[in-house]
Each structure stands twice: as C-alpha cells, then as structure tokens.
Amino acid sequence: MTQQTGRYDYSQERDGKLEEVEGKAREVAKEALDRADAWLAPVGLSIKERPMTVLAVVSGLAFAAGACWMLRSSRQQSRYEELVATLSELPRRAGLR
C-alpha cells in the first residue's frame, strides 16, 4: 500500500454543486414570477375595467380592518379598567377600610 501525499481538490466538486444550485434557483424564480404574473394579470384588468368597484372593495376591507382594530383596543381598555377596579376593592375585601 502506498500513501498519497497530495490533497484532494474539492473546488471542482464545489463548483459543480454551485452550478446545480444556481440552476435550480433560476428555475424556481422563473416559476414564481410566472405564478405571480398569472395572479396579478386579472387584478390589473379589474382595475382598468372597473376602478370604482375596486376602490369600493378596498375601502370595505380597510373599514373592516379598522373596526377589528378598534374592537381589540377597546377590549384591552376594559380589561385594564376591570383590573383597576379589582385592585381598588382589595383593601375593602381584606377589611382594611
């Protein structure tokens, strides 16, 4: 048996894998762009054909989001007020007042 004194060159293997990954990334990016174009084309047509309808839908969605936000923030205030009321009643319950 003989021992090899040279080192294995990994750069060729690395370059091959790099090219393979780069090719797959390009393929996935192209597919993603095609899907995005397929989804956005009807939206663009809708905006051109019926701008007032699109504006009404977007306004309705914004109103619904704002209403949900207001409900959530009002619940947080009432929980805070409930906590303050409970804390103010603690001395009376303990017989300190």
Summary of the structure (lengths in Angstrom):
residues: 97
radius of gyration: 32.3
end to end distance: 96.5
largest distance: 96.5
contacts: 166
relative contact order: 0.04
helix: 85%
strand: 0%
